[in-house]
Amino acid sequence: MTRKTSGLALWILIIVAACSSQSRPGRERYNEGVALLAAGDHAGAQKAFLAARDLAGVDPELRYRAAFNLGSALTAEADAAKADEEADPSKAIGLYRQAIAWFWDALRVREGDPAATSNLAIVTARVTALEDQLAKDKNRLEAKLDAVIDAQRGVLESARAAWLSIKRAAAGDPLAEQAALTQAADTQRGIGAEAGVIADISAAEIEGIGKKAEDQRSDEEKVRLVQLQNLDLYLMDARTRMAEARRRLQELAAEDGAERCEAALVALKRAKEQLIDPIAALRGVAQDQAQLLREAAVLEQLAAQAPSEPVPGWLRAAALASRQQPLRDRLGEIKARLRAGLDEAAKQAASAAPAPAGAAPGTAPAPGAPGSSTSIPSVPNAATAPLTPPPGAGAPPPATPAAAADPKAAEQAKLMARIAAAMPALEEAEAEMAAAKQALDEERVPVAQASMRRALLALARAIELFADLKQTLELAWQEQKAILSLLDVESAKELSMKERAVETGDAVARNLDRVARLRALLEDAHAEAKRAAEDALAKAEAEQAAGAGPGAGAGSAVGAGSAAGTGAGTGSAGADADSPDAAAAAREQLAQVEEQFRLAGELRDQAASALAEVKTALERRSDPTEKAKEADKKIEELRRMFFDLIEHLKELLREQAETRDQTSAAVGKDDVQLEGTLPGVLGRQGQHRQMNQSIDAALAKQADQAGAAGAQGAEQQKKFSAASEELRQAGNEMERAEGTMVAVRDHTGGKSHDLKPAVDAQAKAIEHLEEALKILQPPQKQQPKPDDQQQQQQQQQQQQGGATQRARDEDAKRQRARSGSGAEPVDKDW
């Protein structure tokens, strides 16, 4: 009996030893994952937790914790992806679904566990809300209209290409393009059906608002009703034109069909403009006006060359005139909406009534945050102990003296002031469009071009009045580079002395105006940054007064925790333990804000002074180059203060992708079509290359600064240098694409050059830009969302200090209440 008992004990010891030797590496990987997750490295944490799960063997505690924290890490990464406006929402959905699978895995190990059950419900609700929002966005009228407009543009191009092929054929037989025209007619039928669906959706929404009594409708509903009714009118016109186009295309009347396709396209654009912001609508008008100007230039060139082949019907002066009039009508409608907003604001000011909440006059109100009444709580991860938000954790910060002035009313007043300032430029643009229409009717194409160009400049001035600080700085910087280029001796080879003087004077005047507007923009930005810094300071001082100690959830990778596991906070254990340090950091941040904007104001004043001297030198016909360079230097320094590398790189990546799509669409087009589209694409590609060089220069400077920091900056220097190398390669590809476009543009006679190499070079440039962004983009840390305010999370020391004592007390109570669940600290030496 004793022998049997001894044998059994030995066997148990062997099993325990085997399990211990197997799970010790798993525990080490688990604690490594906790530290990585606390540092915000979601990908590294996931790898470590997955390895711990694989090494857990028969260790149920490690299996549970590894699965649970895998779900937490995936949820944190999904939240970061969802918060990134540039990211694809489908990525966040995929991550959420992986998190759900791992929470289920944790429940299989520990059935009924409250922590895993709670987080499973939270993440499931979050992914459902995101999927519902995506479905809603896809079904929005604006999105459907965009799709229909793109499809209609494709039918128009097909009809025009068929007409050109017919005219170039020896016999001019329309049957030669019967298949293409029939296919275009079939496509037109489908687009008309989709436009009908949009009309039905709009009618249903009109009916829903109409069921309410007028005195029960909100201001937003009243505006929306007017927008939808106007949209319905233009949709009806578009559908009529589509039906006419389909019949003409079926009859193989390519030119007539193309004209009706274009009329339908114009009606669709006007329908969409009923729903979008007036400034966005203005940008659309400006883009179409620029395209019309390019087509007029092509017509003038064809007339000068007297080609043997026929001039396309859509490039004749009468056709250009027929397109200029709708552009003027669209501008007039936008002007009327803006004027109505000004009149309403004046009426409210006269009656001393508060301005209505909402967006710009005549625009659809921004939709409210979905699910505001049923917000989804935060999902705790390994670095935060509480499973549910502690009571009082979401309490608002101390009241600030914001009630002295209504921020919405102030913003509305600024918007009205900008609209009033833009009206003269819009009046000028409308008058120039009318002059261009008349000149085209009289077939005076050069005169029409001059009027179109002035209209385009006036539109640009009006739109620019609504630019923010960074956009205005960017425009001023680009304009100043153009001024220096005009003052360069090499420019004399391309322009006459008189033309150079006129263009330089106009550019200086534009930059003087921009620099003057920068004063108010800097004041607004200063006020906003100062308010944020003061709020952070007030909160830190309030927590200090309340006796805040170490932040909730802070601890080492093996410290006390909950069923979710434990981990360090943002930094090391107890990084925000001293609330006075947090308050001191907030004071320092406030002082930095003051210093930054003091210096920005000085740079703006110096740039304005230098530009004024450039203007004086031009008037006196003396050399303004030195002062122009001084202004360029000051604008460059000012721009660098607000230059966000990641932000600019994302914007460059997006714009380069759009330009690649435009270039790809131009592949295979004939010379006439290329002459109308290629100049705009070539200009955009040149701008991309210039921006790429600017970002590269900023990176190189940061790499030098990091290198000067010695061993501490070595890693940063390596990162900046690697990203800079990717940008240089992207710039080489952009230059290659630009060179191909120039070769196509300058080619005369014979077979046109192929644009395919340019598309390939643009694709490679995009790959290098994506790689540079991947190198520069730091690991995204989960930030509090509006629906997460009840969850206290440890922040960086320089921000807002630790959690309040009350939150920690409530957290301790909950952890004691859950102590029966068997959740114990994960230790390396179990």
C-alpha positions in Angstrom: 0.0 0.0 0.0 2.8 2.4 0.9 4.6 1.4 -2.3 1.5 2.2 -4.4 1.1 5.5 -2.6 4.7 6.4 -3.2 4.4 5.5 -6.9 1.4 7.7 -7.3 3.0 10.6 -5.6 6.1 10.3 -7.8 3.9 10.3 -10.9 2.1 13.4 -9.7 5.4 15.1 -9.1 6.6 14.2 -12.6 3.4 15.7 -14.1 3.7 18.9 -12.0 7.3 19.3 -13.0 6.5 18.8 -16.6 3.7 21.3 -16.5 5.9 23.8 -14.6 8.7 23.5 -17.1 6.3 24.0 -19.9 4.4 26.9 -18.6 7.3 29.0 -17.2 8.3 30.3 -20.7 4.6 30.9 -21.3 4.4 33.1 -18.2 7.4 35.0 -19.3 5.9 35.7 -22.7 2.6 36.7 -21.0 4.3 39.3 -18.8 6.2 40.5 -21.8 2.8 41.0 -23.6 1.5 42.9 -20.6 4.4 45.3 -20.8 4.0 45.8 -24.5 0.3 46.4 -24.3 0.8 49.0 -21.5 3.4 50.7 -23.8 0.8 50.8 -26.7 2.5 48.2 -28.9 -0.6 46.3 -29.9 1.1 44.1 -32.5 3.9 43.1 -30.2 1.5 42.4 -27.3 -0.6 40.2 -29.6 2.4 38.1 -30.6 3.5 37.7 -27.0 0.0 36.7 -25.8 -0.4 34.3 -28.7 2.9 32.7 -27.8 1.9 32.4 -24.2 -1.4 30.8 -25.2 0.5 28.2 -27.3 2.9 27.5 -24.4 0.2 27.3 -21.8 -0.3 23.5 -22.1 -2.6 22.3 -19.4 -2.2 25.5 -17.4 -5.8 26.9 -17.4 -4.9 30.2 -15.6 -2.4 31.1 -18.3 -4.6 30.0 -21.1 -7.4 32.2 -19.7 -5.3 35.3 -19.2 -3.5 35.0 -22.5 -6.8 34.6 -24.4 -8.4 37.5 -22.4 -5.6 39.9 -23.1 -5.4 38.9 -26.7 -8.9 40.1 -26.9 -8.0 43.3 -25.0 -5.0 44.0 -27.3 -7.0 43.5 -30.5 -9.8 45.7 -29.1 -7.2 48.5 -28.4 -5.9 48.2 -31.9 -9.4 48.3 -33.3 -10.3 51.4 -31.3 -7.1 53.1 -32.6 -8.0 52.2 -36.2 -11.6 53.4 -35.8 -10.3 56.8 -34.4 -8.0 57.3 -37.4 -10.0 59.2 -40.0 -7.7 58.0 -42.7 -8.0 54.3 -41.8 -10.4 51.8 -43.5 -13.3 51.1 -41.0 -13.3 47.5 -42.3 -9.9 47.0 -40.6 -11.4 47.9 -37.2 -14.3 45.6 -37.8 -12.0 42.7 -38.6 -9.9 43.4 -35.4 -13.1 43.6 -33.3 -14.2 40.2 -34.6 -10.9 38.6 -33.7 -11.2 40.1 -30.3 -14.7 38.5 -29.9 -13.2 35.1 -30.8 -10.6 35.4 -28.1 -13.0 36.5 -25.5 -15.1 33.4 -26.3 -11.9 31.3 -26.0 -11.4 32.8 -22.5 -15.0 31.9 -21.6 -14.4 28.3 -22.7 -11.6 28.1 -20.2 -13.5 29.9 -17.4 -17.2 29.5 -18.0 -19.4 32.4 -16.9 -16.4 34.6 -16.1 -17.9 38.2 -15.5 -14.8 39.9 -17.0 -14.8 38.1 -20.3 -18.6 38.2 -20.5 -18.7 41.9 -19.9 -16.0 42.6 -22.5 -17.6 40.2 -25.0 -20.8 42.2 -24.8 -19.0 45.5 -25.1 -17.0 44.6 -28.2 -20.0 42.9 -29.8 -22.0 46.1 -29.4 -19.1 48.2 -30.7 -18.6 46.2 -33.9 -22.4 46.2 -34.5 -22.5 49.9 -34.1 -19.6 50.4 -36.5 -21.2 48.0 -39.1 -24.5 49.9 -38.8 -22.7 53.2 -39.3 -20.8 51.9 -42.4 -24.1 50.6 -43.9 -25.7 54.0 -43.2 -22.8 55.8 -44.9 -23.0 53.6 -48.0 -26.7 54.3 -48.3 -26.5 58.1 -47.8 -27.8 60.1 -50.6 -24.5 61.9 -51.1 -22.6 58.6 -51.5 -25.2 57.3 -53.9 -25.1 60.5 -55.9 -21.3 60.3 -56.1 -21.5 56.8 -57.5 -24.1 57.8 -60.1 -22.1 60.9 -61.1 -18.9 58.8 -61.7 -20.9 56.3 -63.7 -22.5 59.1 -65.8 -19.1 60.6 -66.5 -18.0 57.2 -67.8 -21.0 57.0 -70.2 -20.2 60.5 -71.5 -16.5 59.6 -72.2 -17.7 56.4 -74.0 -20.1 58.4 -76.2 -17.4 60.9 -77.1 -14.8 58.2 -77.9 -17.4 56.5 -80.2 -18.1 59.8 -82.0 -14.3 60.4 -82.6 -13.9 56.9 -84.0 -16.8 57.3 -86.3 -15.5 60.7 -87.7 -12.0 59.3 -88.2 -13.3 56.2 -90.1 -13.0 56.5 -93.8 -16.7 56.1 -94.5 -17.9 57.7 -91.3 -20.2 54.8 -90.7 -21.9 54.9 -87.3 -22.4 51.1 -87.5 -18.7 50.8 -86.9 -19.3 51.8 -83.3 -22.6 50.1 -82.9 -21.4 47.8 -80.1 -19.9 50.6 -78.1 -22.9 52.8 -78.4 -25.3 50.0 -77.6 -23.3 49.2 -74.5 -23.3 52.9 -73.5 -27.1 52.9 -73.9 -27.4 49.9 -71.7 -25.2 51.4 -69.0 -27.2 54.6 -69.2 -30.4 52.6 -68.6 -28.8 51.2 -65.4 -27.7 54.7 -64.2 -31.2 56.0 -64.8 -32.6 53.2 -62.6 -30.1 54.0 -59.8 -31.1 57.7 -60.0 -34.7 56.5 -59.6 -33.7 54.7 -56.4 -32.1 57.9 -55.1 -35.3 59.8 -55.9 -37.4 57.2 -54.0 -35.1 57.5 -50.9 -35.4 61.3 -51.1 -39.2 61.1 -51.4 -39.4 58.8 -48.4 -37.4 61.3 -46.3 -39.5 64.2 -47.5 -42.6 62.3 -46.6 -41.2 61.5 -43.1 -40.5 65.2 -42.4 -43.8 66.3 -44.0 -45.8 64.2 -41.5 -44.7 66.5 -38.7 -46.5 69.7 -38.1 -44.4 72.7 -39.3 -44.1 74.1 -35.7 -42.8 70.7 -34.5 -40.0 70.5 -37.1 -36.5 71.3 -35.9 -34.4 73.9 -37.8 -32.3 71.1 -39.2 -35.4 69.3 -40.5 -36.6 72.5 -42.1 -33.3 73.0 -43.9 -33.2 69.3 -44.9 -36.7 69.5 -46.4 -35.8 72.4 -48.6 -32.6 70.6 -49.7 -34.4 67.4 -50.6 -37.1 69.2 -52.5 -34.5 71.0 -54.6 -32.6 67.8 -55.1 -35.8 66.1 -56.3 -36.2 68.8 -59.1 -32.7 68.3 -60.4 -32.9 64.5 -60.2 -36.1 64.7 -62.3 -34.3 66.8 -64.9 -31.3 64.4 -64.8 -33.5 61.3 -65.4 -35.2 63.0 -68.3 -31.8 63.8 -69.9 -30.7 60.2 -69.3 -33.7 58.8 -71.0 -33.1 61.1 -74.0 -29.4 60.1 -74.1 -30.3 56.4 -74.0 -32.6 56.8 -77.0 -30.1 58.8 -79.0 -27.3 56.3 -78.2 -29.6 53.4 -79.3 -30.2 55.2 -82.5 -26.4 55.4 -83.0 -26.5 59.2 -82.8 -23.2 59.6 -80.9 -22.8 63.4 -80.9 -26.4 64.0 -79.8 -26.2 61.3 -77.2 -23.0 62.8 -75.8 -24.7 66.2 -75.5 -27.6 64.7 -73.5 -25.2 62.7 -71.4 -23.4 65.9 -70.4 -26.7 67.6 -69.6 -27.6 64.8 -67.3 -24.2 65.0 -65.7 -24.7 68.7 -65.0 -28.1 68.1 -63.5 -26.7 65.4 -61.2 -24.0 67.7 -60.0 -26.5 70.4 -59.2 -28.6 67.8 -57.3 -25.6 66.8 -55.2 -24.8 70.5 -54.5 -28.1 70.8 -52.7 -26.8 68.5 -49.9 -23.2 69.6 -49.5 -21.5 72.6 -47.8 -21.6 75.7 -50.1 -17.8 76.0 -49.9 -17.5 72.4 -51.1 -19.9 73.2 -53.9 -17.8 76.2 -54.8 -14.7 74.0 -55.1 -16.7 71.8 -57.5 -17.6 74.8 -59.6 -13.9 75.9 -59.6 -12.7 72.5 -60.7 -15.2 72.4 -63.6 -14.3 76.0 -64.6 -10.6 75.0 -64.7 -11.5 72.0 -67.0 -13.5 74.3 -69.3 -10.5 76.7 -69.5 -8.3 73.8 -70.5 -10.8 72.8 -73.2 -10.9 76.3 -74.5 -7.1 76.3 -74.7 -7.2 73.0 -76.7 -9.8 74.6 -79.1 -7.5 77.6 -79.6 -4.6 75.3 -80.3 -6.5 73.2 -82.8 -7.7 76.4 -84.6 -4.1 77.6 -84.8 -2.8 74.3 -86.2 -5.7 73.9 -88.6 -5.7 70.1 -88.3 -7.2 67.9 -91.0 -9.3 65.9 -88.6 -12.6 67.4 -87.5 -12.9 69.4 -84.3 -14.9 67.4 -81.7 -18.4 68.8 -81.3 -17.9 69.3 -77.5 -14.8 71.4 -78.2 -16.5 73.9 -80.5 -17.1 77.4 -79.2 -20.9 76.9 -79.0 -20.5 73.8 -77.0 -18.1 75.5 -74.6 -20.6 78.3 -74.2 -23.4 75.8 -73.4 -21.2 74.5 -70.6 -20.2 77.9 -69.3 -23.8 78.9 -68.7 -24.6 76.1 -66.3 -21.4 76.9 -64.3 -22.6 80.4 -63.9 -26.1 79.2 -62.9 -24.5 76.9 -60.2 -22.4 79.8 -58.9 -25.5 82.0 -58.8 -27.4 79.3 -56.8 -24.5 79.0 -54.3 -24.4 82.7 -54.0 -28.1 82.8 -53.2 -27.7 80.3 -50.4 -24.8 82.3 -48.9 -26.8 85.5 -49.2 -29.7 83.9 -47.5 -27.5 83.0 -44.6 -26.2 86.5 -44.3 -29.7 87.9 -44.4 -30.9 85.5 -41.7 -27.9 86.3 -39.5 -28.6 90.0 -39.9 -32.3 89.5 -39.0 -31.3 87.5 -35.9 -28.8 90.2 -34.9 -31.4 92.8 -35.3 -33.9 91.0 -33.1 -31.1 90.1 -30.6 -32.1 86.4 -30.9 -29.5 83.7 -30.5 -28.0 82.3 -33.7 -29.5 78.8 -34.6 -27.1 75.9 -34.0 -26.0 74.2 -37.1 -23.6 74.3 -40.0 -23.1 76.9 -42.7 -26.3 78.5 -44.0 -28.0 76.3 -46.5 -26.1 73.2 -45.6 -27.3 70.0 -44.1 -26.8 69.8 -40.4 -24.0 67.5 -39.3 -25.5 64.2 -38.1 -25.4 63.6 -34.4 -23.2 61.0 -32.9 -25.0 57.6 -33.4 -26.0 55.8 -30.3 -25.5 58.8 -28.0 -28.3 57.6 -25.7 -26.8 54.1 -25.5 -23.1 54.7 -25.5 -20.8 51.7 -25.4 -18.5 51.5 -22.3 -14.8 51.2 -22.6 -13.2 47.8 -22.9 -10.5 47.4 -20.2 -7.1 46.0 -21.2 -4.3 44.4 -19.3 -3.0 47.8 -18.1 -6.3 48.9 -16.5 -7.6 46.9 -13.5 -11.3 47.9 -13.4 -13.7 45.8 -15.5 -16.4 48.4 -15.4 -15.8 52.1 -15.1 -15.6 53.3 -11.5 -18.5 55.6 -10.3 -17.5 59.2 -10.6 -14.6 58.5 -13.0 -16.4 60.2 -15.8 -17.2 63.3 -13.8 -16.7 66.5 -15.7 -13.6 68.7 -15.1 -14.0 71.8 -13.0 -16.2 74.4 -14.7 -14.4 77.0 -16.9 -15.5 80.5 -17.5 -16.7 79.5 -21.0 -20.3 80.7 -20.3 -19.2 84.2 -20.7 -19.4 83.8 -24.4 -21.2 81.3 -26.6 -18.6 79.5 -28.7 -21.2 78.5 -31.3 -22.3 82.1 -31.7 -18.7 83.3 -32.0 -18.0 80.7 -34.7 -21.2 81.6 -36.5 -20.2 85.2 -36.4 -16.8 84.4 -37.9 -18.4 82.3 -40.6 -20.7 85.1 -41.5 -17.8 87.6 -41.7 -16.0 85.3 -44.1 -19.0 84.9 -46.3 -19.5 88.6 -46.4 -15.8 89.0 -47.4 -16.2 86.4 -50.1 -19.2 87.9 -51.8 -17.4 90.6 -53.9 -15.1 87.9 -55.3 -18.1 85.7 -56.1 -19.8 88.7 -57.8 -16.6 89.2 -59.9 -16.4 85.5 -60.8 -20.1 85.5 -61.9 -19.5 88.6 -64.1 -16.4 87.1 -65.7 -18.4 83.9 -66.4 -21.0 85.9 -68.2 -18.4 87.7 -70.2 -16.8 84.4 -71.2 -20.2 83.0 -72.3 -20.7 86.1 -74.5 -17.2 85.8 -76.0 -17.7 82.1 -76.8 -21.1 82.9 -78.4 -19.2 85.3 -80.7 -16.4 82.7 -81.2 -13.8 84.9 -79.6 -12.0 82.1 -77.9 -8.9 84.0 -76.6 -11.1 86.7 -75.0 -13.2 84.0 -73.4 -10.1 82.3 -72.0 -9.0 85.6 -70.4 -12.4 85.9 -68.7 -12.4 82.3 -67.6 -9.0 82.8 -66.0 -10.2 85.8 -64.1 -13.3 84.0 -63.0 -11.1 81.1 -61.7 -8.8 83.5 -59.8 -11.8 85.2 -58.2 -13.3 81.8 -57.2 -9.9 80.8 -55.7 -9.8 84.1 -53.6 -13.3 83.4 -52.3 -12.6 79.8 -51.4 -9.4 80.7 -49.7 -11.1 82.9 -47.2 -12.5 79.7 -45.6 -9.1 78.0 -45.3 -7.8 77.2 -41.8 -4.4 78.2 -40.3 -2.4 75.3 -41.8 -4.0 75.6 -45.2 -3.3 79.3 -45.3 0.3 78.8 -44.3 0.7 76.2 -47.0 -0.8 78.5 -49.7 1.5 81.4 -48.6 4.5 79.1 -48.7 3.7 77.8 -52.2 3.0 81.3 -53.4 6.3 82.7 -52.0 8.2 79.9 -53.8 6.4 81.0 -57.0 7.4 84.6 -56.4 11.1 83.6 -56.1 10.8 81.6 -59.3 9.4 84.6 -61.1 12.2 86.8 -59.8 14.7 84.2 -61.1 16.6 85.2 -64.2 15.7 81.9 -65.8 12.0 82.9 -65.8 12.8 85.6 -68.3 13.2 82.9 -70.9 9.6 81.9 -70.6 7.8 85.2 -69.9 8.3 88.7 -71.2 9.4 91.4 -68.7 5.9 92.9 -68.6 4.3 89.5 -67.9 6.8 88.7 -65.2 6.1 92.1 -63.5 2.4 91.6 -63.6 2.4 88.1 -62.3 4.9 88.9 -59.6 2.9 91.9 -58.5 -0.3 89.8 -58.3 1.4 87.0 -56.4 2.9 89.5 -53.9 -0.5 91.1 -53.4 -2.1 87.7 -52.8 0.5 86.8 -50.2 0.2 90.1 -48.4 -3.5 89.4 -48.1 -2.8 85.9 -46.8 -0.3 87.1 -44.2 -2.8 89.7 -43.0 -5.4 87.0 -42.6 -2.9 84.9 -40.6 -3.1 87.4 -37.7 -6.7 86.4 -36.9 -6.1 82.7 -37.6 -3.2 82.7 -35.2 -5.2 84.5 -32.6 -8.0 81.8 -32.9 -5.5 79.0 -32.8 -3.8 80.6 -29.8 -7.1 80.9 -27.9 -8.0 77.3 -28.6 -4.5 75.9 -27.5 -4.5 78.1 -24.5 -7.9 77.0 -23.4 -6.9 73.3 -23.8 -3.7 73.9 -21.7 -5.6 75.8 -19.0 -8.2 73.0 -18.8 -5.5 70.4 -18.3 -3.9 72.6 -15.7 -7.2 73.1 -13.8 -7.8 69.3 -13.8 -4.3 68.5 -12.6 -4.6 71.1 -9.8 -8.0 69.8 -8.8 -6.7 66.2 -8.6 -3.7 67.5 -6.5 -6.1 69.3 -4.2 -8.2 66.1 -3.8 -5.1 64.2 -2.7 -4.6 62.1 -5.9 -1.9 59.5 -5.5 -0.8 56.8 -7.8 -3.0 56.4 -10.9 -5.6 53.6 -11.0 -4.4 50.6 -12.6 -0.7 51.4 -12.4 1.7 48.7 -11.4 4.4 46.5 -12.6 4.0 43.6 -15.0 3.6 41.2 -12.1 1.8 43.5 -9.7 -1.7 43.1 -8.2 -4.4 43.0 -10.8 -7.8 41.7 -11.8 -9.1 38.9 -13.9 -8.0 40.8 -16.9 -4.4 40.6 -15.9 -2.2 43.5 -14.8 0.4 45.7 -16.2 2.2 49.0 -16.2 0.5 52.1 -17.2 1.7 54.3 -20.0 5.1 54.4 -18.5 6.7 52.6 -15.6 4.9 51.7 -12.4 3.4 54.7 -10.8 4.6 57.1 -13.4 2.0 59.7 -12.5 2.2 59.0 -8.7 3.1 62.6 -7.9 0.2 64.8 -8.8 2.4 68.0 -8.3 4.5 66.8 -11.2 1.5 66.5 -13.4 0.4 70.1 -12.4 4.0 71.3 -13.1 4.0 69.6 -16.5 0.6 71.3 -17.3 2.0 74.7 -16.3 5.1 74.1 -18.5 2.8 73.1 -21.4 0.8 76.3 -21.0 4.0 78.4 -21.0 5.1 76.6 -24.2 1.9 77.5 -25.9 2.3 81.1 -25.0 5.9 81.1 -26.2 5.0 79.3 -29.5 2.3 81.8 -30.4 4.4 84.8 -29.3 7.1 83.7 -31.7 4.5 82.9 -34.4 3.2 86.4 -34.2 6.7 87.9 -34.5 7.4 85.8 -37.6 4.1 86.8 -39.2 4.9 90.5 -38.6 8.4 90.1 -40.1 7.0 88.3 -43.2 4.4 91.0 -43.6 7.0 93.7 -43.4 9.3 92.0 -45.9 6.4 91.5 -48.4 5.5 95.1 -48.1 9.0 96.1 -49.0 8.9 93.7 -52.0 5.7 95.5 -53.2 7.4 98.9 -52.8 10.5 97.7 -54.7 8.3 96.4 -57.6 6.5 99.8 -57.7 9.9 101.6 -57.8 11.3 99.0 -60.3 14.2 98.2 -58.0 15.4 94.6 -57.2 13.1 93.0 -54.6 14.9 89.6 -54.6 16.6 90.0 -51.1 13.4 91.0 -49.4 11.5 88.3 -51.2 14.0 85.7 -49.9 13.6 87.2 -46.4 9.8 86.9 -46.6 10.3 83.3 -47.8 12.5 82.5 -44.8 10.0 83.9 -42.3 7.0 82.1 -43.9 9.1 78.9 -44.0 9.8 79.2 -40.3 6.2 80.0 -39.4 5.0 77.0 -41.5 7.5 74.7 -39.9 6.0 75.6 -36.4 2.7 74.0 -37.5 4.0 71.5 -39.9 2.8 68.0 -39.1 4.8 65.4 -41.0 2.4 62.6 -40.6 -0.6 64.7 -41.5 1.2 66.0 -44.7 2.4 62.6 -45.6 -1.1 61.1 -45.4 -2.5 64.0 -47.5 0.3 63.5 -50.1 -0.4 59.8 -50.2 -4.1 60.3 -50.8 -3.6 63.0 -53.5 -1.0 60.9 -55.3 -3.4 58.0 -55.4 -6.1 60.3 -56.9 -3.7 61.6 -59.5 -2.7 58.0 -60.4 -6.4 57.2 -61.0 -6.7 60.3 -63.2 -3.6 59.3 -65.2 -4.8 55.7 -65.5 -8.1 56.9 -66.9 -6.2 58.9 -69.6 -4.2 55.9 -70.8 -5.2 55.1 -74.4 -6.9 58.4 -75.1 -6.2 60.2 -78.4 -4.2 63.4 -78.7 -7.2 65.7 -78.6 -8.6 64.1 -75.4 -5.1 64.2 -73.8 -4.7 67.9 -74.6 -7.8 68.6 -72.5 -6.9 66.5 -69.5 -3.1 66.0 -69.3 -2.2 69.6 -68.3 -4.2 69.4 -65.1 -2.8 66.0 -64.2 0.7 67.1 -64.9 0.3 70.2 -62.7 -0.9 68.0 -59.8 2.0 65.6 -60.2 4.4 68.5 -60.0 2.8 69.7 -56.8 3.1 66.2 -55.3 6.8 66.1 -56.1 7.3 69.6 -54.5 5.4 68.5 -51.3 7.4 65.3 -51.2 10.7 67.3 -51.3 9.4 69.5 -48.5 8.5 66.6 -46.2 11.9 65.0 -47.1 13.7 68.2 -46.1 11.8 68.3 -42.8 12.7 64.7 -42.1 16.4 65.3 -42.9 16.4 68.2 -40.4 14.8 66.1 -37.7 17.3 63.3 -38.4 20.2 65.8 -37.9 18.7 67.1 -34.7 18.2 63.5 -33.4 21.8 62.7 -34.3 23.0 65.7 -32.3 21.3 64.2 -29.2 23.9 61.4 -29.1 23.0 57.9 -28.1 19.5 58.9 -26.9 18.5 60.1 -30.4 20.2 57.3 -32.3 17.0 55.3 -32.7 15.0 58.4 -33.8 17.7 59.3 -36.3 17.6 55.8 -37.8 13.8 56.0 -38.1 13.9 59.5 -39.8 16.7 58.5 -42.1 14.9 55.3 -43.2 11.7 57.3 -43.9 13.7 60.0 -45.7 15.2 57.3 -48.0 11.7 56.1 -48.9 10.6 59.6 -49.7 13.7 60.1 -51.9 12.8 57.0 -53.9 9.2 58.2 -54.1 10.4 61.5 -55.4 12.5 59.7 -58.1 9.3 57.8 -59.2 7.3 61.1 -59.2 9.9 62.7 -61.4 9.9 59.8 -63.7 6.1 60.0 -64.0 6.3 63.7 -64.6 8.9 63.2 -67.3 6.7 60.7 -69.1 3.8 63.2 -69.0 5.9 66.0 -70.4 7.0 63.7 -73.2 3.4 63.0 -74.1 2.4 66.6 -73.8 5.2 67.9 -76.1 4.9 65.2 -78.7 3.6 66.5 -82.0 2.4 64.3 -84.9 2.7 60.6 -85.3 1.7 58.1 -82.6 1.2 59.5 -79.1 3.5 58.4 -76.3 2.1 55.8 -73.9 1.1 57.1 -70.4 1.3 53.6 -68.9 4.9 54.1 -67.7 3.7 57.2 -65.8 1.0 55.1 -64.1 3.5 52.5 -63.1 5.9 55.1 -61.7 3.1 56.6 -59.7 2.2 53.2 -58.3 5.8 52.7 -57.1 5.8 56.2 -55.6 2.7 55.3 -53.6 4.4 52.2 -52.4 7.4 54.2 -51.1 5.1 56.8 -49.5 3.2 54.0 -47.7 6.4 52.5 -46.4 7.6 55.9 -45.2 4.3 56.4 -43.4 4.6 52.9 -41.8 8.1 53.8 -40.5 7.0 57.2 -39.1 3.6 56.3 -37.7 4.1 55.6 -34.0 2.1 52.8 -32.2 -1.3 54.3 -31.6 -2.5 54.3 -28.0 -6.1 54.1 -27.1 -7.4 57.5 -26.2 -10.6 58.3 -24.3 -13.6 58.6 -26.6 -16.8 60.5 -25.8 -18.4 57.2 -24.9 -15.4 56.2 -22.8 -15.4 59.0 -20.3 -16.5 56.7 -17.5 -13.3 54.7 -17.8 -10.3 56.2 -16.1 -7.1 55.4 -17.9 -3.6 56.3 -16.9 -2.3 59.2 -19.1 1.2 60.4 -19.7 2.8 62.3 -16.9 2.8 65.6 -18.8 -0.9 65.5 -19.4 -3.6 65.2 -16.8 -2.1 63.4 -13.7 -3.5 60.3 -11.9 -7.1 59.3 -11.2 -9.0 60.7 -8.3 -8.9 59.0 -4.9 -12.6 58.3 -5.1 -12.1 56.3 -8.4 -9.4 54.2 -6.8 -11.5 53.5 -3.7 -14.5 52.4 -5.8 -12.1 50.3 -7.9 -10.8 48.5 -4.8 -14.3 47.7 -3.7 -15.1 46.1 -7.0 -11.9 44.1 -7.0 -12.6 42.8 -3.5 -16.2 41.9 -4.6 -14.7 39.9 -7.5 -12.0 38.2 -5.5 -14.1 35.0 -5.4 -13.5 34.5 -9.1 -10.1 33.1 -8.5 -8.2 35.9 -10.3 -4.7 36.1 -9.0 -1.6 38.0 -10.1 0.4 36.4 -12.9 3.8 35.7 -11.5 7.0 34.4 -13.2 7.6 31.8 -10.4 4.3 30.1 -9.7 
